[in-house]
């Protein structure tokens, strides 16, 4: 039996991301073409408190919960299913490429 986690709180400069899954068809049933770019987009779910620099000072993360980001093609740590949420991945903040804006289905 695989464990189901209740909550995941990233540590230090890590960011918990839920990968964006674009709809496969419209509400009327029309199939949509696959979008390769959308597979590298995610939404920030949780943010760690920040990394520690070489002087021992904490550097707060620049990302905020709810932002959509562009992710690298490879990397991150896949998180086991959490309270019904899937597609959760933890990245180091410096591995995240960019913050993106656009029209996304807010249900990721």
N, C-alpha and C positions, 0 to 999 in steps of 0.2 A: 504494500500500500504506500503510495507516494504522499508525503506530507503536504498539507495545504497551509501556507503561511498566512497569518492575519495581517501583518504590516511589515513593510520593508523600509527602513530608514538608512539611507546611504551615509557613510562616514567620510570625514575630511572633504576632499575636493571631488567627490563622486556625485553623479547625477543619475537619478532613476528616470528612465524614459519608457514610455509606452509607444511602440511602433505604430504608425498610422497605417491602417488597412483601408485602401480605397474601396468604395462599393463596387461589386462585380456586376450589378445590374440596377437599372432605375426602378422607381416605385411601380412603374407600369410594366416592368418585366423585360425591358430592352437590355440586352447584354452590352456591357461597356468594354472597350479595348483595355488591355493591361497597360498600366502606366509604370514604367521602370523607375522614373524619378520619385514617385510617391513611396516606393519601397525604402527609400533612404530618408524619410521624414518621420519624426516622432514628436511626441508632446511630453514636456517636462512634468513628471508626477511629483517627485520629491527632490530636494536639493540638500546636500550635506552642508555642514556649518562652514566649510572652507578648508583649504590646505594650509599647512604650516611651512613657512619659508625657512631658509637656512639660519635666520636670526631668531627663530622661535616665535615669530609673529604670525597670527592667523590672517590669511587673505580671504576675504569673503567672496563667494562665487558671484559671477556676473549674470548668471541665469536665474530666472524666476519660475515658480510653478505656473503651469498653464501655457508657457511659450511653446511655439513649434520651432523645431531645430532641424538642420540638415546634418545627417549622420554619416560617418565613414562607411564604406561598403563592407569592411570587415572590422572585427574587434568587439569590445564590450563583453560583459558577462551575463549570460541568459539566466534570469531568475525563475525558479519554479513557480507554478501557478499560485496566485495570491488572491484569495477571496473572490474567485470568479474572474479576476483580471488576467489576461493573457498578453503575450508579446512584450513582457517587461524585460528591459536590459539595463545594466548599470555601466556607465561610461565614466572615464576620468573627464573632468570638465575641459581640459586642454585638447581632448580628442574630438570634441564636438566642433564641427566646421563652421556653422553659422546659425544665426536666428533667422527664420523665414516668416514672411507674412503672406497671406493669400486667403483664398476661400477654401476652407477645409470643412468637411463634415465633422462637427465637434465630437462626435462619438468615434473615438479611435479604437 
